[in-house]
Amino acid sequence: MRTLRLGPLSIPAVAFAALMSGCTAMQPATGGKAATGMKVTSSAFADNTTIPAEHGGVGDCGGKNVSVPVAWTQLPARAKSVAVLLSDPDGALGLGVSHWVAYNIPAERGQLKAGETAGFTMGPNVAGAAAYRGMCPPVGDWPHHYTLTVVASDLAPDALPAGLARDALLAALKGHALGGQSVVGLYGR
């Protein structure tokens, strides 16, 4: 009889197979159905891959300052609006940099296209401008991780005032957020 060693324990292989056949903790509990829940994607990059240069900052940053496209599906049932945030947690020596604050976006819209600026409110980025600010990590740094987040809320698309920076927007969403999801892209130079 074959025996498996699991650390300090030894058990017969047949007993191990029988034990694992009834173990659901090792498998997703989806009942054979696709996972549900919010999904966020970008047609410009897949999760944990490189963001194309056109979405970087202009000049020495290597880009054209075109906002990244983002799409959302499977929002919570009560979602009326979404907010989109792009931040670099590696920036400012680990203190983080806010590149894009967009909100008052109707949930049913389902996406923002690359470079789109109409039909929603933008808050100030790290430079204080109510605009998308392309990526521009220091030359020679490892590629930074840019987190593109969509937050679904029960607020109407016109509920929040203009001018909310990232932290003020997050504070305004407390008690109204219904769920969030992110996709992470890499950018270096």
Secondary structure, 3 states (H helix, E strand, C coil): CCEEEECCEEEEHHHHHHHHHCCCCCCCCCCCCCCCCCEEEECCECCCEECCHHHECCHHHCCCCCCCCEEEECCCCCCCEEEEEEEECCCHHHCCEEEEEEEEEEHHHCEECCCCCCCCEEECCCCCCCCCCCECCCCCCCCEEEEEEEEEECCCCCCCCCCCCHHHHHHHHCCCEEEEEEEEEEECC
